[in-house]
Amino acid sequence: MAKDSDAVSFRLPRFGPAQMVMAVALVLLALFIYATVQTAAQGYRLKREEQALTQEVAALARQRNELEGLLRYLKSDEYIEGFARQQFGLVRPGEVAVQVDAPEASGEERLPGQRWWEALFGQ
């Protein structure tokens, strides 16, 4: 049997009050740094989101202005008169309506560039 003095014993280091205060201070410092980093990251994300929303608001404001302009045009007498002339063939009193029929398409179609070729070579 081995003697007690021959046995290897591990002795835990003793922590005094100064070491305990230092350990608590390090833990608190680590928590403070973690909270600061999280706050900064959240601030960065919020700033990016704010910029994106600001751009979206500006785009929507432009779109609204365009739609308001279109609405004013569609309510104008000029548009209503033009629509009535095109869609219904209406005319003002004293005007004469003339309908022009488009010529019927011939059986052969010309290819692009064929006309100048005919002009140069007389075919």
C-alpha positions as CSV (number, residue, x, y, z in Angstrom):
1,M,0.0,0.0,0.0
2,A,1.1,3.4,-0.8
3,K,1.6,6.0,1.9
4,D,-0.6,9.0,2.0
5,S,2.4,11.2,1.5
6,D,3.2,9.4,-1.8
7,A,-0.3,10.1,-3.2
8,V,-0.5,13.0,-5.6
9,S,-2.9,15.5,-4.3
10,F,-4.4,18.3,-6.2
11,R,-5.0,21.3,-4.3
12,L,-7.5,23.9,-5.5
13,P,-6.2,27.4,-5.5
14,R,-7.7,29.6,-2.8
15,F,-9.5,32.6,-3.8
16,G,-9.3,35.5,-1.5
17,P,-11.6,38.5,-1.4
18,A,-9.5,40.4,-4.0
19,Q,-9.7,37.6,-6.5
20,M,-13.5,37.3,-6.0
21,V,-14.0,41.0,-6.6
22,M,-11.9,40.8,-9.7
23,A,-13.8,37.7,-11.0
24,V,-17.2,39.5,-10.5
25,A,-15.8,42.6,-12.1
26,L,-14.7,40.6,-15.2
27,V,-18.1,39.0,-15.5
28,L,-19.8,42.3,-15.2
29,L,-17.5,43.8,-17.8
30,A,-18.2,40.9,-20.2
31,L,-21.9,41.5,-19.7
32,F,-21.5,45.2,-20.3
33,I,-19.5,44.6,-23.5
34,Y,-22.1,42.1,-24.8
35,A,-25.0,44.5,-24.1
36,T,-23.1,47.3,-25.8
37,V,-22.5,45.2,-28.9
38,Q,-26.1,44.1,-29.1
39,T,-27.3,47.7,-28.8
40,A,-25.0,48.9,-31.5
41,A,-26.0,46.0,-33.8
42,Q,-29.7,46.8,-33.2
43,G,-29.1,50.5,-33.9
44,Y,-27.4,49.6,-37.2
45,R,-30.3,47.4,-38.2
46,L,-32.9,50.0,-37.3
47,K,-31.0,52.7,-39.2
48,R,-30.9,50.5,-42.4
49,E,-34.6,49.8,-42.0
50,E,-35.3,53.5,-41.5
51,Q,-33.4,54.3,-44.7
52,A,-35.3,51.6,-46.7
53,L,-38.7,52.9,-45.4
54,T,-37.7,56.5,-46.2
55,Q,-36.9,55.4,-49.8
56,E,-40.2,53.5,-50.0
57,V,-42.2,56.5,-48.7
58,A,-40.5,58.8,-51.3
59,A,-41.3,56.3,-54.1
60,L,-44.9,56.0,-53.0
61,A,-45.2,59.9,-52.8
62,R,-43.9,60.1,-56.4
63,Q,-46.4,57.4,-57.5
64,R,-49.2,59.2,-55.7
65,N,-48.4,62.5,-57.5
66,E,-48.3,60.7,-60.9
67,L,-51.7,59.1,-60.2
68,E,-53.2,62.4,-59.0
69,G,-52.0,64.0,-62.3
70,L,-53.5,61.1,-64.3
71,L,-56.8,61.5,-62.4
72,R,-56.9,65.2,-63.2
73,Y,-56.3,64.5,-66.8
74,L,-58.9,61.7,-66.9
75,K,-61.5,64.2,-65.4
76,S,-60.6,66.9,-67.8
77,D,-62.9,68.0,-70.7
78,E,-60.0,67.4,-73.1
79,Y,-59.8,63.7,-72.3
80,I,-63.5,63.2,-72.2
81,E,-63.9,64.8,-75.7
82,G,-61.0,62.8,-77.1
83,F,-62.4,59.5,-75.7
84,A,-65.9,60.3,-77.1
85,R,-64.4,61.0,-80.6
86,Q,-62.2,57.9,-80.7
87,Q,-64.5,55.3,-79.1
88,F,-67.9,56.5,-80.1
89,G,-67.2,58.5,-83.3
90,L,-69.0,61.6,-81.8
91,V,-68.5,65.0,-83.4
92,R,-69.2,68.6,-82.3
93,P,-72.1,70.4,-83.8
94,G,-71.1,71.8,-87.2
95,E,-68.4,69.2,-87.8
96,V,-68.6,66.4,-90.3
97,A,-67.5,62.9,-89.4
98,V,-65.4,61.2,-92.1
99,Q,-64.5,57.5,-91.9
100,V,-61.5,56.4,-93.8
101,D,-61.3,52.7,-94.5
102,A,-57.9,51.2,-94.6
103,P,-56.9,49.6,-97.9
104,E,-57.1,45.8,-97.9
105,A,-53.8,44.1,-97.6
106,S,-52.4,42.6,-100.8
107,G,-51.7,38.9,-101.0
108,E,-47.9,39.4,-101.0
109,E,-46.0,41.0,-98.2
110,R,-42.9,43.0,-98.7
111,L,-39.9,42.1,-96.7
112,P,-38.0,44.9,-95.0
113,G,-35.5,46.5,-97.4
114,Q,-37.2,45.1,-100.5
115,R,-38.4,48.6,-101.7
116,W,-34.9,50.1,-102.0
117,W,-33.7,47.0,-103.8
118,E,-36.4,47.4,-106.3
119,A,-35.6,51.1,-106.8
120,L,-31.9,50.3,-107.4
121,F,-32.3,47.3,-109.7
122,G,-35.8,48.0,-111.2
123,Q,-37.2,44.6,-110.4
